[in-house]
């Protein structure tokens, strides 16, 4: 869309498409606008991740193989040529009739003056022009910053309700405390790894050569979104992945050096971190045939040790399903709760 001036509101502002030139200002806006310290601290990573699939940017090969190019919309509101609001949206890769609003932020000094309402309205119109009939205030994997709207972001909850969004689901994150080296989340895994090795299962860090096998396993077992997230966790700074495999005999003997052999391993499980945010863990999955062997807990703790080594004293386990597992394996606790909303256009 072209630049559009908005009047008749408490403050005059313009709305225009976000460009690369706006990105530093949007990051600063988010640092000031994200009320929760854990979110404000990762403003740069959140904005970069959510804007990295602009129409003229190609996703990484592993992600492209699973979900292709992501279609996005990105708008900013400017007051006196300064970015005071932003909205980022995208189309669901499985169903292009569904759109997502991935980030909405308005500077605290300019709230309740029409910026947020206007940005969401323009975003809805832009998504509708792309064929969207339903908009979600919910995470759009493989790149998302939150599962939904954190219940503590009261202004966002109130705005969603005022604009006709209906809350239909709830999600939660769990927190693993890594502040102390004695944390249960960091328990040693040597004994478990030796036991798995005796059963012919190797536990190790994933490398780029493992990505094709990881993607195939995750896609066939858990779906496209997890496959793309796992692909994005191998290689980028602040991200990583550990896996459990049964490898061919020649690989175990150290004679394998080609990607074809890497693709021939039987993946039994993986655990990834940093694909959405550096301080977040997930996704993680174990083959149904390998459940009960201790693979999940072993891979989880290896990842959490990586994240502590990177300087994180707490890690959020995103969009948790098996609460009892994480409570037992990492002494994690439910800490963040999110409302997920939808609206028919």
C-alpha positions as CSV (number, residue, x, y, z in Angstrom):
1,X,0.0,0.0,0.0
2,X,1.1,3.6,-0.5
3,X,1.6,6.0,2.4
4,X,-1.7,7.0,3.9
5,X,-2.4,9.9,6.2
6,X,-4.8,9.3,9.0
7,X,-6.8,12.2,10.6
8,X,-9.8,12.4,12.9
9,X,-7.9,10.7,15.6
10,X,-6.3,12.2,18.8
11,X,-2.9,12.4,17.0
12,X,-2.3,12.6,13.2
13,X,-0.1,9.9,11.8
14,X,0.7,8.1,8.5
15,X,0.6,4.4,7.7
16,X,3.0,2.9,5.2
17,X,4.6,-0.4,4.3
18,X,7.6,-1.4,6.5
19,X,10.9,-1.4,4.6
20,X,14.4,-2.5,5.6
21,X,15.1,1.2,6.5
22,X,12.4,1.0,9.2
23,X,13.7,-2.1,10.8
24,X,16.1,-0.5,13.4
25,X,13.3,1.9,14.5
26,X,10.9,-1.0,14.8
27,X,13.3,-2.8,17.0
28,X,13.7,0.2,19.2
29,X,9.9,0.6,19.3
30,X,9.5,-3.0,20.5
31,X,12.1,-2.5,23.2
32,X,9.9,0.3,24.5
33,X,6.5,-1.2,23.8
34,X,6.9,-4.9,24.9
35,X,6.0,-4.5,28.6
36,X,7.4,-7.9,29.7
37,X,11.2,-7.7,30.3
38,X,11.8,-11.1,28.7
39,X,10.2,-10.0,25.5
40,X,11.8,-6.5,25.4
41,X,15.2,-8.1,25.9
42,X,14.7,-10.1,22.6
43,X,13.1,-7.3,20.6
44,X,15.9,-7.4,18.0
45,X,15.6,-11.2,17.5
46,X,11.8,-11.1,17.4
47,X,11.6,-8.4,14.8
48,X,14.4,-9.9,12.7
49,X,12.8,-13.3,12.8
50,X,9.3,-12.1,11.9
51,X,10.5,-9.9,9.1
52,X,13.1,-12.2,7.6
53,X,10.6,-13.7,5.2
54,X,9.8,-10.6,3.3
55,X,8.6,-11.2,-0.2
56,X,12.1,-10.6,-1.7
57,X,13.9,-12.8,0.8
58,X,14.3,-16.6,0.3
59,X,14.0,-18.9,3.3
60,X,16.8,-21.2,4.1
61,X,16.9,-24.4,1.9
62,X,15.7,-26.7,4.7
63,X,12.8,-24.5,5.5
64,X,12.0,-23.9,1.8
65,X,11.8,-27.6,1.2
66,X,9.0,-27.9,3.7
67,X,6.9,-24.7,3.6
68,X,8.2,-22.6,0.7
69,X,8.2,-18.8,0.7
70,X,6.1,-17.2,3.3
71,X,3.8,-14.4,2.3
72,X,3.8,-11.5,4.7
73,X,2.4,-8.0,5.3
74,X,4.2,-5.4,7.4
75,X,3.0,-1.8,8.2
76,X,4.2,1.0,10.4
77,X,2.5,4.1,11.8
78,X,4.6,7.2,11.9
79,X,4.0,10.3,14.0
80,X,6.2,13.2,12.8
81,X,8.2,10.8,10.7
82,X,9.0,8.6,13.8
83,X,7.8,5.0,14.0
84,X,5.3,4.7,16.8
85,X,3.4,1.6,15.8
86,X,3.9,-1.6,13.9
87,X,1.9,-4.6,12.8
88,X,3.3,-7.7,11.1
89,X,1.2,-10.4,9.5
90,X,1.5,-13.5,7.4
91,X,-0.4,-16.3,5.6
92,X,-0.6,-19.8,7.0
93,X,1.4,-22.1,4.8
94,X,-1.1,-24.9,5.0
95,X,-4.2,-22.8,4.3
96,X,-3.8,-19.4,2.5
97,X,-7.3,-18.5,3.5
98,X,-6.0,-18.1,7.1
99,X,-3.9,-15.1,8.0
100,X,-2.0,-14.3,11.2
101,X,-1.2,-11.1,13.0
102,X,2.2,-12.0,14.3
103,X,3.2,-8.7,16.1
104,X,1.3,-5.6,17.1
105,X,3.1,-2.9,19.1
106,X,2.4,0.7,19.8
107,X,4.6,3.0,21.8
108,X,3.3,3.5,25.4
109,X,3.1,7.3,24.9
110,X,0.8,6.8,21.8
111,X,-1.6,4.2,23.0
112,X,-5.4,4.8,23.0
113,X,-5.0,7.3,20.1
114,X,-6.1,5.1,17.2
115,X,-2.7,3.8,16.0
116,X,-3.3,0.1,17.0
117,X,-6.9,0.0,15.8
118,X,-5.9,1.6,12.5
119,X,-2.9,-0.7,11.9
120,X,-5.0,-3.8,12.6
121,X,-7.7,-2.6,10.2
122,X,-5.2,-1.9,7.5
123,X,-3.5,-5.3,8.1
124,X,-6.9,-7.1,7.9
125,X,-7.6,-5.3,4.6
126,X,-4.2,-6.3,3.2
127,X,-4.7,-9.9,4.2
128,X,-8.2,-9.9,2.7
129,X,-6.7,-8.7,-0.6
130,X,-4.5,-11.8,-0.5
131,X,-7.5,-14.1,-0.2
132,X,-7.7,-14.4,3.6
133,X,-11.1,-15.0,5.2
134,X,-10.1,-15.6,8.8
135,X,-7.4,-13.9,10.9
136,X,-5.8,-15.4,13.9
137,X,-4.0,-13.7,16.8
138,X,-1.9,-16.8,17.2
139,X,1.6,-18.0,16.4
140,X,2.3,-19.0,12.8
141,X,5.1,-21.6,12.9
142,X,7.8,-22.1,11.9
143,X,8.5,-18.4,12.7
144,X,6.6,-17.0,15.6
145,X,7.3,-14.9,18.7
146,X,4.5,-16.1,20.9
147,X,1.8,-18.8,20.8
148,X,-0.8,-16.1,21.2
149,X,-1.4,-13.0,23.3
150,X,0.2,-13.2,26.7
151,X,-2.6,-12.6,29.2
152,X,-0.5,-10.0,31.0
153,X,-0.6,-7.8,27.9
154,X,-3.9,-6.3,29.0
155,X,-4.0,-3.5,26.4
156,X,-3.7,-6.1,23.6
157,X,-6.4,-8.3,25.1
158,X,-8.7,-5.3,25.4
159,X,-8.0,-4.2,21.8
160,X,-8.6,-7.7,20.4
161,X,-12.0,-7.9,22.1
162,X,-13.0,-4.4,21.0
163,X,-12.2,-5.3,17.4
164,X,-14.3,-8.4,17.3
165,X,-11.7,-11.1,17.9
166,X,-13.0,-14.1,19.9
167,X,-10.8,-16.2,22.2
168,X,-11.1,-19.8,21.4
169,X,-7.9,-21.5,22.7
170,X,-5.4,-21.2,25.5
171,X,-1.7,-22.1,25.3
172,X,1.1,-22.0,27.9
173,X,4.9,-21.9,28.2
174,X,6.9,-23.6,30.9
175,X,10.1,-22.2,32.4
176,X,13.2,-24.1,33.2
177,X,15.5,-22.5,35.8
178,X,19.1,-22.6,34.7
179,X,20.6,-20.1,37.1
180,X,22.4,-22.8,39.2
181,X,24.7,-25.5,37.8
182,X,22.8,-27.7,40.3
183,X,19.5,-27.2,38.6
184,X,17.5,-30.4,38.0
185,X,17.2,-29.2,34.4
186,X,20.9,-29.6,33.9
187,X,21.3,-33.1,35.4
188,X,24.1,-35.1,33.9
189,X,23.2,-37.4,31.0
190,X,26.3,-39.6,30.7
191,X,24.7,-42.6,32.3
192,X,21.7,-42.3,30.0
193,X,23.8,-41.9,26.9
194,X,25.9,-44.9,27.8
195,X,22.8,-47.0,28.2
196,X,21.4,-45.8,24.9
197,X,24.7,-46.5,23.2
198,X,24.7,-50.1,24.5
199,X,21.3,-50.4,22.7
200,X,22.8,-49.1,19.5
201,X,21.5,-45.6,19.8
202,X,23.9,-42.6,19.3
203,X,23.1,-39.2,20.9
204,X,24.9,-36.3,19.3
205,X,24.6,-32.7,18.1
206,X,23.0,-32.3,14.7
207,X,25.0,-30.9,11.8
208,X,23.9,-29.5,8.5
209,X,24.4,-33.0,7.0
210,X,21.7,-34.2,9.2
211,X,19.0,-31.7,8.1
212,X,17.5,-33.8,5.3
213,X,17.0,-36.8,7.6
214,X,15.7,-34.6,10.4
215,X,13.3,-32.8,8.1
216,X,12.0,-36.1,6.7
217,X,11.5,-37.6,10.2
218,X,9.9,-34.5,11.7
219,X,7.6,-34.0,8.7
220,X,6.4,-37.6,8.5
221,X,6.0,-37.9,12.3
222,X,4.9,-34.5,13.5
223,X,4.0,-32.3,10.5
224,X,5.4,-29.5,8.3
225,X,5.7,-26.8,11.0
226,X,8.0,-28.8,13.3
227,X,10.0,-29.9,10.3
228,X,10.7,-26.3,9.3
229,X,11.5,-25.3,12.9
230,X,14.0,-28.1,13.2
231,X,15.6,-27.2,9.9
232,X,16.0,-23.6,11.1
233,X,17.6,-24.7,14.4
234,X,20.7,-26.2,12.7
235,X,23.3,-23.5,11.8
236,X,22.0,-20.1,12.9
237,X,23.6,-18.4,15.8
238,X,21.8,-18.9,19.1
239,X,20.1,-22.1,17.9
240,X,20.9,-25.8,18.0
241,X,19.6,-29.3,17.8
242,X,20.5,-32.6,19.3
243,X,19.3,-36.0,18.0
244,X,19.2,-39.7,18.7
245,X,19.9,-42.0,15.8
246,X,20.7,-45.5,14.8
247,X,23.5,-45.1,12.3
248,X,24.8,-47.5,9.6
249,X,27.7,-49.7,10.8
250,X,30.2,-47.9,8.6
251,X,29.2,-44.5,10.1
252,X,29.6,-45.9,13.6
253,X,33.1,-47.0,12.6
254,X,33.9,-43.5,11.5
255,X,34.1,-44.2,7.8
256,X,31.0,-42.1,6.7
257,X,31.7,-38.8,5.3
258,X,29.0,-38.1,2.7
259,X,25.6,-36.5,3.0
260,X,24.1,-39.7,1.5
261,X,25.2,-41.7,4.5
262,X,24.0,-38.9,6.9
263,X,20.6,-39.2,5.2
264,X,20.6,-43.0,5.8
265,X,20.5,-42.7,9.6
266,X,17.4,-43.8,11.4
267,X,16.3,-40.8,13.4
268,X,14.7,-41.7,16.7
269,X,14.3,-38.3,18.2
270,X,15.4,-34.7,18.2
271,X,15.3,-31.7,20.5
272,X,15.8,-28.2,19.2
273,X,16.1,-24.7,20.5
274,X,16.4,-21.1,19.2
275,X,14.4,-21.6,16.1
276,X,11.8,-19.0,17.2
277,X,13.7,-17.1,19.9
278,X,17.2,-17.7,21.5
279,X,15.9,-18.2,25.0
280,X,13.2,-20.6,23.9
281,X,13.4,-24.4,23.8
282,X,11.5,-26.5,21.3
283,X,10.3,-28.3,19.4
284,X,11.2,-31.8,20.6
285,X,9.9,-35.2,19.4
286,X,10.6,-38.9,19.8
287,X,9.5,-41.7,17.4
288,X,6.6,-43.6,18.8
289,X,8.6,-46.8,18.6
290,X,11.3,-45.3,20.8
291,X,9.2,-43.8,23.5
292,X,10.1,-44.9,27.1
293,X,13.8,-45.2,26.4
294,X,14.8,-41.9,28.0
295,X,15.7,-40.2,24.7
296,X,13.5,-37.1,25.3
297,X,14.9,-36.3,28.7
298,X,18.5,-36.8,27.5
299,X,18.1,-34.6,24.5
300,X,16.2,-31.9,26.5
301,X,19.0,-31.6,29.0
302,X,21.7,-31.5,26.4
303,X,19.9,-28.5,24.8
304,X,19.4,-26.8,28.1
305,X,23.1,-27.1,28.9
306,X,23.8,-25.4,25.6
307,X,21.5,-22.6,26.4
308,X,23.0,-22.0,29.8
309,X,26.4,-22.0,28.3
310,X,25.1,-19.2,25.9
311,X,24.3,-17.1,29.0
312,X,20.6,-17.9,29.6
313,X,19.7,-18.4,33.2
314,X,16.1,-19.3,32.4
315,X,14.6,-20.9,29.3
316,X,11.0,-20.9,28.1
317,X,9.7,-24.2,26.7
318,X,7.3,-22.9,24.1
319,X,3.7,-23.9,23.4
320,X,3.9,-26.9,25.8
321,X,1.8,-30.0,25.4
322,X,3.2,-32.7,27.8
323,X,3.3,-30.6,31.0
324,X,4.1,-33.6,33.3
325,X,7.1,-34.6,31.2
326,X,8.8,-31.2,31.4
327,X,7.9,-30.9,35.1
328,X,9.6,-34.2,35.8
329,X,12.6,-34.0,33.3
330,X,13.5,-30.3,34.0
331,X,11.6,-29.2,37.1
332,X,9.9,-26.8,34.7
333,X,6.8,-24.8,35.8
334,X,4.0,-23.2,33.9
335,X,4.6,-19.5,33.9
336,X,3.2,-17.9,30.8
337,X,-0.3,-18.3,29.6
338,X,-1.6,-17.1,26.2
339,X,-5.0,-16.4,24.7
340,X,-5.4,-17.4,21.0
341,X,-8.0,-15.4,19.1
342,X,-9.8,-15.6,15.7
343,X,-12.0,-13.3,13.6
344,X,-13.9,-13.9,10.4
345,X,-13.4,-11.1,7.9
